[in-house]
Amino acid sequence: MGQILPFALMFVVMFVFLILPKQRQMKKEKEFEASMKVGDKIITKSGIHGKVAEVAETTVVIETMSGKLKLEKSAISQELSVALNNKK
């Protein structure tokens, strides 16, 4: 019993500090993808800034200064207003 306690405690610590935050982040990303609407200013995971022009089930079309791009919803990182608020 005395040898199992440190391993159990280590598992609990790993779960709290590694697994739970990742699950929360994934949940927030899914909610963001579901709530995306035309007109939202966004940033892609590759750093492209644009405005949502069309929304389909799994894809979005964004307008950039150089034209329109069709991307998977999962390629969108965050809403631009959220990114600007986090930098302040």
Order of alpha helices (4+ residues) and beta strands (2+ residues): alpha-alpha-beta-beta-beta-beta-beta-alpha
